[in-house]
Amino acid sequence: MVMAQQMRPGQLTAFPATPVAAQNDIGTLLTDIMPLIMIMMVFMMLTPL
């Protein structure tokens, strides 16, 4: 959550520069997807049990 909050101001300041804004969007996507990947890994580990 803290990482996402830190990235949001970066996006606001980087909107005028399209390439930088795209990089920030990719970073936010990765930070948002990482928890989902961790949850999926946990479920995969629990399913055989």
PyMOL Python script that loads the backbone (N, CA, C, O; Angstrom):
from pymol import cmd

cmd.read_pdbstr("""\
ATOM      1  N   MET A   1       0.846  -1.204   0.000  1.00  0.00           N
ATOM      2  CA  MET A   1       0.000   0.000   0.000  1.00  0.00           C
ATOM      3  C   MET A   1       0.880   1.252   0.000  1.00  0.00           C
ATOM      4  O   MET A   1       0.609   2.200  -0.737  1.00  0.00           O
ATOM      5  N   VAL A   2       1.926   1.258   0.820  1.00  0.00           N
ATOM      6  CA  VAL A   2       2.790   2.447   0.881  1.00  0.00           C
ATOM      7  C   VAL A   2       3.466   2.672  -0.460  1.00  0.00           C
ATOM      8  O   VAL A   2       3.587   3.811  -0.911  1.00  0.00           O
ATOM      9  N   MET A   3       3.909   1.597  -1.101  1.00  0.00           N
ATOM     10  CA  MET A   3       4.582   1.732  -2.402  1.00  0.00           C
ATOM     11  C   MET A   3       3.627   2.351  -3.416  1.00  0.00           C
ATOM     12  O   MET A   3       4.023   3.231  -4.179  1.00  0.00           O
ATOM     13  N   ALA A   4       2.367   1.900  -3.432  1.00  0.00           N
ATOM     14  CA  ALA A   4       1.397   2.439  -4.388  1.00  0.00           C
ATOM     15  C   ALA A   4       1.189   3.934  -4.141  1.00  0.00           C
ATOM     16  O   ALA A   4       1.101   4.719  -5.086  1.00  0.00           O
ATOM     17  N   GLN A   5       1.112   4.325  -2.858  1.00  0.00           N
ATOM     18  CA  GLN A   5       0.912   5.737  -2.555  1.00  0.00           C
ATOM     19  C   GLN A   5       2.110   6.556  -3.009  1.00  0.00           C
ATOM     20  O   GLN A   5       1.944   7.688  -3.463  1.00  0.00           O
ATOM     21  N   GLN A   6       3.320   6.004  -2.893  1.00  0.00           N
ATOM     22  CA  GLN A   6       4.512   6.736  -3.315  1.00  0.00           C
ATOM     23  C   GLN A   6       4.552   6.866  -4.836  1.00  0.00           C
ATOM     24  O   GLN A   6       5.029   7.877  -5.351  1.00  0.00           O
ATOM     25  N   MET A   7       4.059   5.859  -5.565  1.00  0.00           N
ATOM     26  CA  MET A   7       4.104   5.894  -7.025  1.00  0.00           C
ATOM     27  C   MET A   7       3.082   6.881  -7.586  1.00  0.00           C
ATOM     28  O   MET A   7       3.331   7.491  -8.626  1.00  0.00           O
ATOM     29  N   ARG A   8       1.944   7.051  -6.921  1.00  0.00           N
ATOM     30  CA  ARG A   8       0.884   7.917  -7.459  1.00  0.00           C
ATOM     31  C   ARG A   8       1.365   9.355  -7.673  1.00  0.00           C
ATOM     32  O   ARG A   8       1.118   9.906  -8.745  1.00  0.00           O
ATOM     33  N   PRO A   9       2.042   9.993  -6.702  1.00  0.00           N
ATOM     34  CA  PRO A   9       2.538  11.357  -6.948  1.00  0.00           C
ATOM     35  C   PRO A   9       3.511  11.390  -8.119  1.00  0.00           C
ATOM     36  O   PRO A   9       3.534  12.367  -8.867  1.00  0.00           O
ATOM     37  N   GLY A  10       4.313  10.347  -8.295  1.00  0.00           N
ATOM     38  CA  GLY A  10       5.244  10.283  -9.422  1.00  0.00           C
ATOM     39  C   GLY A  10       4.487  10.318 -10.736  1.00  0.00           C
ATOM     40  O   GLY A  10       4.914  10.982 -11.681  1.00  0.00           O
ATOM     41  N   GLN A  11       3.361   9.608 -10.807  1.00  0.00           N
ATOM     42  CA  GLN A  11       2.558   9.614 -12.031  1.00  0.00           C
ATOM     43  C   GLN A  11       2.022  11.020 -12.290  1.00  0.00           C
ATOM     44  O   GLN A  11       2.064  11.502 -13.422  1.00  0.00           O
ATOM     45  N   LEU A  12       1.521  11.678 -11.247  1.00  0.00           N
ATOM     46  CA  LEU A  12       0.944  13.010 -11.439  1.00  0.00           C
ATOM     47  C   LEU A  12       1.998  13.964 -11.989  1.00  0.00           C
ATOM     48  O   LEU A  12       1.702  14.766 -12.875  1.00  0.00           O
ATOM     49  N   THR A  13       3.219  13.887 -11.475  1.00  0.00           N
ATOM     50  CA  THR A  13       4.271  14.796 -11.932  1.00  0.00           C
ATOM     51  C   THR A  13       4.779  14.389 -13.311  1.00  0.00           C
ATOM     52  O   THR A  13       5.325  15.223 -14.033  1.00  0.00           O
ATOM     53  N   ALA A  14       4.607  13.118 -13.691  1.00  0.00           N
ATOM     54  CA  ALA A  14       5.188  12.614 -14.940  1.00  0.00           C
ATOM     55  C   ALA A  14       4.174  12.612 -16.080  1.00  0.00           C
ATOM     56  O   ALA A  14       4.508  12.181 -17.184  1.00  0.00           O
ATOM     57  N   PHE A  15       2.951  13.077 -15.850  1.00  0.00           N
ATOM     58  CA  PHE A  15       1.951  13.060 -16.924  1.00  0.00           C
ATOM     59  C   PHE A  15       2.419  13.813 -18.171  1.00  0.00           C
ATOM     60  O   PHE A  15       2.196  13.319 -19.276  1.00  0.00           O
ATOM     61  N   PRO A  16       3.065  15.000 -18.052  1.00  0.00           N
ATOM     62  CA  PRO A  16       3.504  15.709 -19.263  1.00  0.00           C
ATOM     63  C   PRO A  16       4.463  14.867 -20.100  1.00  0.00           C
ATOM     64  O   PRO A  16       4.414  14.940 -21.328  1.00  0.00           O
ATOM     65  N   ALA A  17       5.332  14.071 -19.480  1.00  0.00           N
ATOM     66  CA  ALA A  17       6.273  13.234 -20.233  1.00  0.00           C
ATOM     67  C   ALA A  17       5.645  11.859 -20.451  1.00  0.00           C
ATOM     68  O   ALA A  17       5.491  11.084 -19.508  1.00  0.00           O
ATOM     69  N   THR A  18       5.285  11.564 -21.692  1.00  0.00           N
ATOM     70  CA  THR A  18       4.588  10.303 -21.973  1.00  0.00           C
ATOM     71  C   THR A  18       5.440   9.070 -21.656  1.00  0.00           C
ATOM     72  O   THR A  18       4.918   8.128 -21.060  1.00  0.00           O
ATOM     73  N   PRO A  19       6.738   9.029 -22.029  1.00  0.00           N
ATOM     74  CA  PRO A  19       7.517   7.805 -21.750  1.00  0.00           C
ATOM     75  C   PRO A  19       7.656   7.558 -20.248  1.00  0.00           C
ATOM     76  O   PRO A  19       7.519   6.423 -19.790  1.00  0.00           O
ATOM     77  N   VAL A  20       7.927   8.608 -19.487  1.00  0.00           N
ATOM     78  CA  VAL A  20       8.075   8.451 -18.037  1.00  0.00           C
ATOM     79  C   VAL A  20       6.750   8.007 -17.430  1.00  0.00           C
ATOM     80  O   VAL A  20       6.735   7.156 -16.540  1.00  0.00           O
ATOM     81  N   ALA A  21       5.637   8.573 -17.897  1.00  0.00           N
ATOM     82  CA  ALA A  21       4.323   8.188 -17.386  1.00  0.00           C
ATOM     83  C   ALA A  21       4.073   6.714 -17.688  1.00  0.00           C
ATOM     84  O   ALA A  21       3.526   5.993 -16.853  1.00  0.00           O
ATOM     85  N   ALA A  22       4.468   6.265 -18.871  1.00  0.00           N
ATOM     86  CA  ALA A  22       4.276   4.852 -19.227  1.00  0.00           C
ATOM     87  C   ALA A  22       5.091   3.968 -18.289  1.00  0.00           C
ATOM     88  O   ALA A  22       4.603   2.933 -17.836  1.00  0.00           O
ATOM     89  N   GLN A  23       6.323   4.363 -17.994  1.00  0.00           N
ATOM     90  CA  GLN A  23       7.159   3.572 -17.092  1.00  0.00           C
ATOM     91  C   GLN A  23       6.527   3.530 -15.699  1.00  0.00           C
ATOM     92  O   GLN A  23       6.526   2.482 -15.053  1.00  0.00           O
ATOM     93  N   ASN A  24       5.995   4.645 -15.237  1.00  0.00           N
ATOM     94  CA  ASN A  24       5.363   4.674 -13.916  1.00  0.00           C
ATOM     95  C   ASN A  24       4.124   3.786 -13.908  1.00  0.00           C
ATOM     96  O   ASN A  24       3.856   3.106 -12.918  1.00  0.00           O
ATOM     97  N   ASP A  25       3.359   3.786 -15.013  1.00  0.00           N
ATOM     98  CA  ASP A  25       2.174   2.931 -15.087  1.00  0.00           C
ATOM     99  C   ASP A  25       2.592   1.467 -14.990  1.00  0.00           C
ATOM    100  O   ASP A  25       1.948   0.680 -14.297  1.00  0.00           O
ATOM    101  N   ILE A  26       3.676   1.101 -15.688  1.00  0.00           N
ATOM    102  CA  ILE A  26       4.153  -0.285 -15.636  1.00  0.00           C
ATOM    103  C   ILE A  26       4.574  -0.628 -14.205  1.00  0.00           C
ATOM    104  O   ILE A  26       4.295  -1.723 -13.716  1.00  0.00           O
ATOM    105  N   GLY A  27       5.238   0.304 -13.546  1.00  0.00           N
ATOM    106  CA  GLY A  27       5.659   0.060 -12.167  1.00  0.00           C
ATOM    107  C   GLY A  27       4.466  -0.165 -11.253  1.00  0.00           C
ATOM    108  O   GLY A  27       4.489  -1.061 -10.409  1.00  0.00           O
ATOM    109  N   THR A  28       3.419   0.644 -11.416  1.00  0.00           N
ATOM    110  CA  THR A  28       2.232   0.480 -10.573  1.00  0.00           C
ATOM    111  C   THR A  28       1.559  -0.853 -10.883  1.00  0.00           C
ATOM    112  O   THR A  28       1.070  -1.527  -9.977  1.00  0.00           O
ATOM    113  N   LEU A  29       1.533  -1.235 -12.157  1.00  0.00           N
ATOM    114  CA  LEU A  29       0.924  -2.519 -12.515  1.00  0.00           C
ATOM    115  C   LEU A  29       1.686  -3.652 -11.834  1.00  0.00           C
ATOM    116  O   LEU A  29       1.075  -4.573 -11.293  1.00  0.00           O
ATOM    117  N   LEU A  30       3.010  -3.590 -11.857  1.00  0.00           N
ATOM    118  CA  LEU A  30       3.813  -4.645 -11.223  1.00  0.00           C
ATOM    119  C   LEU A  30       3.545  -4.667  -9.722  1.00  0.00           C
ATOM    120  O   LEU A  30       3.371  -5.739  -9.142  1.00  0.00           O
ATOM    121  N   THR A  31       3.511  -3.502  -9.088  1.00  0.00           N
ATOM    122  CA  THR A  31       3.291  -3.456  -7.638  1.00  0.00           C
ATOM    123  C   THR A  31       1.893  -3.960  -7.295  1.00  0.00           C
ATOM    124  O   THR A  31       1.693  -4.570  -6.244  1.00  0.00           O
ATOM    125  N   ASP A  32       0.914  -3.708  -8.183  1.00  0.00           N
ATOM    126  CA  ASP A  32      -0.448  -4.176  -7.924  1.00  0.00           C
ATOM    127  C   ASP A  32      -0.556  -5.678  -8.170  1.00  0.00           C
ATOM    128  O   ASP A  32      -1.325  -6.362  -7.494  1.00  0.00           O
ATOM    129  N   ILE A  33       0.214  -6.199  -9.139  1.00  0.00           N
ATOM    130  CA  ILE A  33       0.097  -7.617  -9.498  1.00  0.00           C
ATOM    131  C   ILE A  33       0.880  -8.497  -8.519  1.00  0.00           C
ATOM    132  O   ILE A  33       0.501  -9.646  -8.291  1.00  0.00           O
ATOM    133  N   MET A  34       1.954  -7.982  -7.943  1.00  0.00           N
ATOM    134  CA  MET A  34       2.787  -8.799  -7.053  1.00  0.00           C
ATOM    135  C   MET A  34       1.980  -9.427  -5.907  1.00  0.00           C
ATOM    136  O   MET A  34       2.132 -10.626  -5.669  1.00  0.00           O
ATOM    137  N   PRO A  35       1.131  -8.682  -5.186  1.00  0.00           N
ATOM    138  CA  PRO A  35       0.323  -9.318  -4.119  1.00  0.00           C
ATOM    139  C   PRO A  35      -0.569 -10.418  -4.678  1.00  0.00           C
ATOM    140  O   PRO A  35      -0.732 -11.460  -4.043  1.00  0.00           O
ATOM    141  N   LEU A  36      -1.150 -10.202  -5.861  1.00  0.00           N
ATOM    142  CA  LEU A  36      -2.004 -11.224  -6.470  1.00  0.00           C
ATOM    143  C   LEU A  36      -1.189 -12.478  -6.757  1.00  0.00           C
ATOM    144  O   LEU A  36      -1.660 -13.594  -6.533  1.00  0.00           O
ATOM    145  N   ILE A  37       0.043 -12.296  -7.255  1.00  0.00           N
ATOM    146  CA  ILE A  37       0.899 -13.455  -7.543  1.00  0.00           C
ATOM    147  C   ILE A  37       1.209 -14.201  -6.246  1.00  0.00           C
ATOM    148  O   ILE A  37       1.194 -15.432  -6.219  1.00  0.00           O
ATOM    149  N   MET A  38       1.487 -13.469  -5.184  1.00  0.00           N
ATOM    150  CA  MET A  38       1.782 -14.109  -3.902  1.00  0.00           C
ATOM    151  C   MET A  38       0.578 -14.908  -3.418  1.00  0.00           C
ATOM    152  O   MET A  38       0.733 -16.027  -2.928  1.00  0.00           O
ATOM    153  N   ILE A  39      -0.623 -14.342  -3.554  1.00  0.00           N
ATOM    154  CA  ILE A  39      -1.840 -15.052  -3.131  1.00  0.00           C
ATOM    155  C   ILE A  39      -2.022 -16.317  -3.967  1.00  0.00           C
ATOM    156  O   ILE A  39      -2.351 -17.375  -3.432  1.00  0.00           O
ATOM    157  N   MET A  40      -1.806 -16.207  -5.284  1.00  0.00           N
ATOM    158  CA  MET A  40      -1.953 -17.371  -6.159  1.00  0.00           C
ATOM    159  C   MET A  40      -0.953 -18.459  -5.757  1.00  0.00           C
ATOM    160  O   MET A  40      -1.300 -19.640  -5.741  1.00  0.00           O
ATOM    161  N   MET A  41       0.290 -18.067  -5.430  1.00  0.00           N
ATOM    162  CA  MET A  41       1.290 -19.052  -5.017  1.00  0.00           C
ATOM    163  C   MET A  41       0.849 -19.744  -3.728  1.00  0.00           C
ATOM    164  O   MET A  41       1.031 -20.952  -3.578  1.00  0.00           O
ATOM    165  N   VAL A  42       0.275 -18.989  -2.806  1.00  0.00           N
ATOM    166  CA  VAL A  42      -0.195 -19.583  -1.545  1.00  0.00           C
ATOM    167  C   VAL A  42      -1.293 -20.596  -1.828  1.00  0.00           C
ATOM    168  O   VAL A  42      -1.281 -21.692  -1.268  1.00  0.00           O
ATOM    169  N   PHE A  43      -2.246 -20.243  -2.695  1.00  0.00           N
ATOM    170  CA  PHE A  43      -3.329 -21.174  -3.024  1.00  0.00           C
ATOM    171  C   PHE A  43      -2.772 -22.427  -3.698  1.00  0.00           C
ATOM    172  O   PHE A  43      -3.222 -23.537  -3.413  1.00  0.00           O
ATOM    173  N   MET A  44      -1.799 -22.254  -4.588  1.00  0.00           N
ATOM    174  CA  MET A  44      -1.206 -23.413  -5.266  1.00  0.00           C
ATOM    175  C   MET A  44      -0.528 -24.330  -4.251  1.00  0.00           C
ATOM    176  O   MET A  44      -0.557 -25.552  -4.397  1.00  0.00           O
ATOM    177  N   MET A  45       0.079 -23.744  -3.228  1.00  0.00           N
ATOM    178  CA  MET A  45       0.730 -24.560  -2.205  1.00  0.00           C
ATOM    179  C   MET A  45      -0.302 -25.257  -1.316  1.00  0.00           C
ATOM    180  O   MET A  45      -0.050 -26.361  -0.833  1.00  0.00           O
ATOM    181  N   LEU A  46      -1.453 -24.629  -1.096  1.00  0.00           N
ATOM    182  CA  LEU A  46      -2.463 -25.195  -0.193  1.00  0.00           C
ATOM    183  C   LEU A  46      -3.338 -26.224  -0.902  1.00  0.00           C
ATOM    184  O   LEU A  46      -3.836 -27.145  -0.255  1.00  0.00           O
ATOM    185  N   THR A  47      -3.539 -26.095  -2.205  1.00  0.00           N
ATOM    186  CA  THR A  47      -4.461 -26.995  -2.911  1.00  0.00           C
ATOM    187  C   THR A  47      -4.064 -28.468  -2.782  1.00  0.00           C
ATOM    188  O   THR A  47      -4.950 -29.287  -2.536  1.00  0.00           O
ATOM    189  N   PRO A  48      -2.780 -28.864  -2.934  1.00  0.00           N
ATOM    190  CA  PRO A  48      -2.441 -30.292  -2.781  1.00  0.00           C
ATOM    191  C   PRO A  48      -2.777 -30.815  -1.384  1.00  0.00           C
ATOM    192  O   PRO A  48      -3.132 -31.984  -1.234  1.00  0.00           O
ATOM    193  N   LEU A  49      -2.670 -29.967  -0.365  1.00  0.00           N
ATOM    194  CA  LEU A  49      -3.002 -30.391   0.998  1.00  0.00           C
ATOM    195  C   LEU A  49      -4.509 -30.598   1.117  1.00  0.00           C
ATOM    196  O   LEU A  49      -5.001 -30.958   2.187  1.00  0.00           O
TER     197      LEU A  49
END
""", "prot")
cmd.dss("prot")
cmd.show_as("cartoon", "prot")
cmd.util.cbc("prot")
cmd.orient("prot")
